[in-house]
Amino acid sequence: MYTLPNKLKLFAIIFMVVGAIGIISGFLTTPSTTAEVKEMMAAHGDSHGEIAEQDGDTHAVNAEAAGNHEEAAVDSEEAHLLHTLHQLQNKPWSALYIACFFFFMIALGCLAFYAIQWASQAGWSPVLFRVMEAITAYLVPGGIIMFVLLALSGLHINHLFVWADPEVVAHDKLLQGKAGWLNGTGMLIRAAIFLGGWMLYRHFAVKNSRKMDDATDNRLFKKNFKISAGFLVFFIYTESVMSWDWIMSFDPHWFSTLFGWYVFAGMFVCAITVIAMITIYLKSKGYLEFVNNSHIHDLAKYMFAFSIFWTYLWFSQFMLIWYANIPEEVTYFVTRIEDFKLPFFGMVAMNFVFPVLLLMNSDYKRVNWFVILAGIVILAGHYIDVYLMITPGTVGTSWNIGIPEISSVLFFFGLFVFVVFTALTKAPLLVKNNPFVKESKNFHY
């Protein structure tokens, strides 16, 4: 049995406390009026403020020449300040949402990978089942927080989802046409179905897996095989719709038929990366002695393969939209390239170039510290990917990596570590009576 070290427990709690303090600080320091925004712009020498002043001067000259347009200048500046105010007020909410979704998608991706092992009756992976089950334990707390954030956003407690604002929808024919789908009630009902289905499968699959330790036949194994096959059908549909609701709708005028697969590829490679990293950590502490270099090699192969798969989907989406050059589609990438150039191209390098260079060599896939290094780069790259999927539609040009973003990552990282490693203490690290456990223990590539 695994015992949670006090140092690791304290480490996770410290991260959560520091993160929570930073999150609260981010909300408290957010401006509440356009006057505060104007002061902030003046203090930082913001170019937007200069533009607003120049607009005011231009309108004033025109008003003097034409007779009366000074009010237009004031209205223009006030509209700009109000828009910036909403962006800055979105910043801590957006940071919280991004970090929450990032760690939740790791657990969800791991659940899909776990189901695939059962449905395919894989012989190499049963020795890793307890690690996968521990990671999926985060689905419950992570899913509850995710649902709360969705409820607050869908009910327009904040300005994250523009389609949730009745005033915006009233002046936007496209959003009016999508209102049958993009509405707070519908999104929350779908989210409840998705989260309920995912958690329900996880509950029964893990319950059966642990009962198998005392089983005398393969009845529970067959049951998990069947529910896993059914779950994968449910998952591939609900994951796609989830990606439309929870991420793509931040840019409600844009859509991509590849988006569900794109999000899936990111969550899958992150999940496998975390499985590999936790496995290597446990082995370094003297646990999982039945896991050998071939298991690590296979996990690293998955990391490499799905990094390539993610890149294929990213390039396919980018190339088709860019080549078609349809204004409402190209805007998605133009915004990110012009306003987020460094993170945009840096993310592509981190998610494709680095994994290829670090993991292409077969021998390197067996070197633990090399896999950890590649894993850190992959996780950081995919966090930036999630950031870029959400931030342009919520924070726009007012973005920067500051206290809210760092604090949110710290809080959810601490929560993730605490939940996952606590879950590892609930059952022996090696499954028993699984018909493939002997094959898994003797697995060699």
C-alpha positions, 0 to 999 in steps of 0.5 A: 500500500502507498502512504502519502508522505507528510512532506508531499501533503504539506507541499500540496496544501501550501500550493493551494493556500498560496494560490487561493491568496493570489486568486483573491488578490487578483479579484480584489485588485480588479478595477470596478469603474471606468475612472479606475481604468483611465487612471491605470492607463495613465499610470502605465502610459497605455497606448490605448489611453493615448489613442482615446485622447487622440480620438477625443482631440480629433473629434473636438477639432471636427466639432469645432469645425463642423459645429457640434461633435464633442459628445461623440468623442466623449461617447467613443472614449467611454465605450473604449474604457468600458470595453477595457473594464470588462476585459480587466474584470474578466482577467481573474475569472479567465485565469481561474477558468483556464487553470480549472479546465487544464487540470480537469482535462488531464483527469478526463483524458486519463479516464478515456485512456483507462477505458481504452485499456479495458475495451481493447483488453491491453496486456501491457498496461494493468500494472499502471491501472492504479495510477490511472485510477488515482488521476481520474479521482480528480474528476469529482472535485475538478468537475464540481468546480468546473460546473460552478464556474460554468454556472457563474459564467452561463448566468452572466455573473461575469462577462466571459461568455459574450452570448450570455449577455442579453444586451449583446444578443439583442444587437447580434443576429448571428447570436440570436440564431444560435440562442437555441443552443448557446444559452445558460440553461442549455449549457448547464443541462448538457454539462450536468449530463456530461459530468454525470456520465463521466463520473458514473463510469469512473465510479463503477469501473474503479469499483469493479477493478478494486473488487477484482482483487478478491474475485475468483472469476472473470465476471467483473473483468467482463463487466468492465470490458462492456461498460468501457466500450459503451463509455467510449461511445458516450465519451467521444460524442460528449467530449466534442460537444463539451469542447464547443460549449466550454471553449469554442463558444468564447468565440461564438462567431467562429467555429471549426468542425475539427475543434472537438478532435483538437481538444481531445488530442491535447487532453490525451497527450497531457493525460499520458504525460502525467501518467508517465511522470507520476509513475516515474516519481513513484518508482523513484520512491521505491514503489511500482517495482513491477513497472519496468523500462518497457512500460515507460518506453510505451508511455513515452511512445504515446507522448511522442505519437499524440504530440504528432497527432495534435500537430497534425490537427493543429496544422489541418485546422490552420491550413484549411482556414488560412487557405480558404481566407474566409474573413469570419474564419481567418479572424480567429488566427489573425487575432492570435498571431497579431496580439499573441504572437510569442505564446502562439508560435512558442506553443507550437514549438513546445507541443511539436518541435520539443517532443519530436527532438526529445522523444524521437530516439528510442533509447531516450524514451527509457531515460526517466529524467528525459521523459520528465523533461519532455513532459514538463515542456508538453504540459507547459505548452498545452497550458499555453494552448488552452490559454490561447483558446480562451483568452482572446475571446475573454480578455483580448488585448488586455492580457498578460501573465500575472498574479491571477494566472500564476495563482490559479495554476498553483491552486489547481496544481496543489489540489490535483496533487493532493487528490491524486496522491491521496487516491493512491492510498486507497488500494494496493498499487498492483491490481490482482486477479486481472487476467492480463496482470502476469503478461503486464508484469513480464512485458518487454519491448 
